[in-house]
Amino acid sequence: MMKNQDNNQNPPFLTFGDYEKVKFTFSGLDKYIVMELNTKIALEDLKFTFANILKTDFFAKKLEYHVTKGFNDKPLSAQKSLAHQQIASTFRGPGQQLNIQVKFIEEGA
């Protein structure tokens, strides 16, 4: 008798619904924001939302996004939405929120 083996492992990349619970941690500010994020919005469009919530001026600063879990880290494209990024399924366990580290890069004036 032959066993039917299903490769029912986790998909290699995460798939998102319309909204996803995400924790944004801001390097250098010691602050974080947990929000239900519309996964179809480009990450760079969140800059003004973050500025209003954190009461911080991001003038001449570029925000760099990295999805993190433990010691694993993957840079994300700020021009793309979460739904259009290829994020490995290992960055989120069952029922866990996605953790994104936000770093500030000074831009020349």
Rosetta silent file (secondary structure, phi, psi, omega in degrees, C-alpha in Angstrom):
SEQUENCE: MMKNQDNNQNPPFLTFGDYEKVKFTFSGLDKYIVMELNTKIALEDLKFTFANILKTDFFAKKLEYHVTKGFNDKPLSAQKSLAHQQIASTFRGPGQQLNIQVKFIEEGA
SCORE:     score description
SCORE:     0.000 S_00000001
   1 L     0.000  131.023 -176.668    0.000    0.000    0.000 S_00000001
   2 L   -98.445  136.416  179.196    1.406    3.352   -1.022 S_00000001
   3 L   -84.009  134.865  174.250    1.137    6.423    1.185 S_00000001
   4 L   -87.843  111.694 -177.284   -0.158    9.592   -0.366 S_00000001
   5 L   -98.115  120.499  176.048    2.193   12.284    0.876 S_00000001
   6 L   -98.139  131.506  172.509    0.866   15.803    0.910 S_00000001
   7 L   -89.014   74.107 -177.492    3.318   18.621    1.175 S_00000001
   8 L   -92.844   50.527  179.369    0.931   20.614    3.321 S_00000001
   9 L   -86.053  172.680  176.912    3.601   22.908    4.693 S_00000001
  10 L   -60.033  145.241  175.603    3.272   26.638    5.240 S_00000001
  11 L   -63.047  150.480 -176.767    3.220   28.612    2.008 S_00000001
  12 L   -65.109  -29.263 -179.632    6.618   30.134    1.223 S_00000001
  13 E  -125.479  149.576  178.731    5.238   33.690    1.301 S_00000001
  14 L   -70.726  145.313  171.052    2.600   35.353    3.460 S_00000001
  15 L  -115.759  143.479 -174.293   -0.750   36.232    1.954 S_00000001
  16 L  -119.156  149.284  169.787   -2.715   39.144    3.372 S_00000001
  17 L   -82.108 -164.877  179.531   -6.363   40.101    3.645 S_00000001
  18 L   -68.531  -35.069  179.272   -7.495   43.697    3.168 S_00000001
  19 E  -128.892  143.379 -177.338   -6.380   44.650    6.683 S_00000001
  20 E  -138.331  138.510  177.538   -3.590   43.194    8.781 S_00000001
  21 E   -77.371  121.783 -175.467   -2.536   43.843   12.382 S_00000001
  22 E  -131.814  138.690  174.109    0.984   45.291   12.258 S_00000001
  23 E  -106.926  117.836  176.517    3.327   46.575   14.954 S_00000001
  24 E   -99.610  121.064  177.214    5.640   49.361   13.749 S_00000001
  25 E  -108.960  131.278 -174.024    8.664   49.911   16.018 S_00000001
  26 E  -103.788  114.505  178.772   10.625   53.125   15.480 S_00000001
  27 L   -63.389  136.046  176.427   14.419   52.956   15.907 S_00000001
  28 L    85.684  -17.253  179.675   15.810   55.824   17.932 S_00000001
  29 L  -103.548  -15.696 -175.081   12.424   56.959   19.258 S_00000001
  30 L    53.571   40.792  178.653   11.725   54.048   21.633 S_00000001
  31 E  -133.635  158.247  175.140    8.098   54.134   20.471 S_00000001
  32 E  -144.652  160.284  177.681    5.811   51.785   18.607 S_00000001
  33 E  -131.843  129.747  172.605    2.399   51.837   16.939 S_00000001
  34 E  -108.894  126.066 -176.917    0.069   48.847   16.582 S_00000001
  35 E  -147.677  156.994  170.563   -2.537   49.335   13.891 S_00000001
  36 E   -84.165  106.764 -173.438   -4.864   47.557   11.500 S_00000001
  37 E   -94.989  132.233  171.461   -3.066   48.376    8.271 S_00000001
  38 E   -70.191  115.161 -172.595   -4.743   48.491    4.871 S_00000001
  39 L   -73.877   -1.396 -179.784   -2.438   46.095    3.010 S_00000001
  40 L  -100.920    1.832  179.897   -3.013   47.859   -0.318 S_00000001
  41 L   -94.723  134.330  177.045   -1.408   51.170    0.753 S_00000001
  42 E   -62.605  141.082 -177.181    2.254   51.788   -0.111 S_00000001
  43 H   -59.992  -35.663 -178.656    4.408   51.917    3.022 S_00000001
  44 H   -64.967  -22.062  178.037    5.846   55.330    2.108 S_00000001
  45 H   -72.868   -9.786  179.190    2.313   56.789    2.289 S_00000001
  46 H   -84.005   -7.776 -175.810    2.315   56.090    6.041 S_00000001
  47 H   -55.252  -45.889 -178.313    4.985   58.736    6.696 S_00000001
  48 H   -72.289  -33.729  175.328    2.464   61.526    7.385 S_00000001
  49 H   -62.378  -46.289  178.625    0.282   59.239    9.505 S_00000001
  50 H   -63.059  -40.885  179.824    3.303   58.364   11.641 S_00000001
  51 H   -60.717  -41.346  179.412    4.312   62.044   11.889 S_00000001
  52 H   -69.189  -43.130 -178.118    0.839   62.964   13.200 S_00000001
  53 H   -69.189  -44.016 -175.447    0.609   60.102   15.696 S_00000001
  54 H   -86.256   -7.279 -177.128    4.172   60.450   17.017 S_00000001
  55 L    54.380   47.144 -177.437    4.190   64.269   16.904 S_00000001
  56 L  -127.893  144.660  178.288    7.531   64.072   15.099 S_00000001
  57 L   -94.096  120.671  179.219    8.836   65.943   12.063 S_00000001
  58 L  -102.163   23.498  179.360   10.170   63.623    9.365 S_00000001
  59 L   -60.911  134.736 -179.959   11.345   66.469    7.109 S_00000001
  60 L    60.444   26.330  175.764   14.456   65.435    5.114 S_00000001
  61 E  -125.344  136.839  175.654   14.181   61.900    6.505 S_00000001
  62 E  -103.221  137.086  178.543   13.506   58.766    4.546 S_00000001
  63 E   -95.520  131.049  179.757   11.802   55.895    6.341 S_00000001
  64 E  -113.374  130.797 -173.921   13.272   52.440    5.793 S_00000001
  65 E  -110.781  136.181  177.010   11.113   49.407    6.620 S_00000001
  66 E  -135.910  126.993  173.473   12.291   45.955    7.750 S_00000001
  67 E   -82.570  135.044 -175.069   10.060   43.039    8.717 S_00000001
  68 E  -131.818  150.471  168.672   11.582   41.300   11.752 S_00000001
  69 E  -156.087  115.382 -176.134   11.132   38.166   13.835 S_00000001
  70 L    63.363 -126.972  179.046   13.795   37.229   16.357 S_00000001
  71 L   -93.772    0.334  179.486   17.170   37.736   14.723 S_00000001
  72 E   -85.800  142.699 -174.442   15.723   37.498   11.207 S_00000001
  73 E  -148.588  135.941  176.780   15.306   40.707    9.246 S_00000001
  74 E  -138.125  125.144  177.422   14.170   41.449    5.682 S_00000001
  75 E   -67.877  145.038  177.486   14.089   44.902    4.066 S_00000001
  76 E  -113.570  151.818  176.405   10.791   45.969    2.514 S_00000001
  77 L   -81.705  124.170 -179.987   10.227   48.279   -0.426 S_00000001
  78 L   -69.395  -22.729 -178.625    8.640   51.555    0.731 S_00000001
  79 L   -79.839  -11.125 -177.635    7.106   52.032   -2.733 S_00000001
  80 L  -109.632  156.417  174.049    5.084   48.807   -2.446 S_00000001
  81 E   -83.045  167.569  177.105    2.172   47.808   -0.252 S_00000001
  82 H   -60.061  -37.370 -178.183    2.368   44.821    2.095 S_00000001
  83 H   -63.420  -22.393 -178.204    0.163   42.871   -0.311 S_00000001
  84 H  -105.996   14.096  177.125    2.803   43.269   -3.057 S_00000001
  85 L  -101.720  150.385  174.653    5.854   42.284   -0.972 S_00000001
  86 L   -99.710   97.947 -177.973    7.274   38.786   -0.837 S_00000001
  87 L  -111.197  124.325 -178.718    7.545   38.117    2.893 S_00000001
  88 E   -61.445  145.084 -178.015    8.483   34.605    4.013 S_00000001
  89 H   -65.416  -16.162  179.502    5.874   32.865    6.152 S_00000001
  90 H   -70.339  -12.734  179.870    8.497   32.394    8.889 S_00000001
  91 H   -79.502   -5.231  176.047    8.140   36.076    9.820 S_00000001
  92 L  -146.506  131.343  175.305    4.772   35.391   11.423 S_00000001
  93 L   -89.516 -178.757 -179.465    3.540   32.477   13.471 S_00000001
  94 L   -61.829  125.874  176.387   -0.104   31.439   13.855 S_00000001
  95 L    72.075    9.045 -178.125   -2.223   34.354   15.080 S_00000001
  96 L   -96.494  150.111  175.537    0.738   36.690   15.485 S_00000001
  97 L   -77.425  159.813  176.416    0.981   40.239   14.269 S_00000001
  98 E   -85.016  134.300  179.211    3.630   41.259   11.780 S_00000001
  99 E  -105.523  123.532  179.440    6.513   43.261   13.290 S_00000001
 100 E  -122.125  123.551  176.824    8.038   46.005   11.155 S_00000001
 101 E   -88.883  130.218  179.754   11.089   47.985   12.267 S_00000001
 102 E  -110.890  121.053  179.907   11.159   51.558   10.935 S_00000001
 103 E  -111.125  150.616 -178.481   14.573   53.197   10.576 S_00000001
 104 E  -105.000  128.268  177.477   15.272   56.843    9.763 S_00000001
 105 E  -114.962  124.045  178.780   17.720   57.766    7.005 S_00000001
 106 E   -72.155  130.808  175.951   18.834   61.410    6.783 S_00000001
 107 L  -105.763  141.492  179.070   18.431   62.851    3.293 S_00000001
 108 L   -66.552  145.493 -178.774   20.562   65.759    2.126 S_00000001
 109 L   -94.319    0.000    0.000   18.821   69.096    1.787 S_00000001
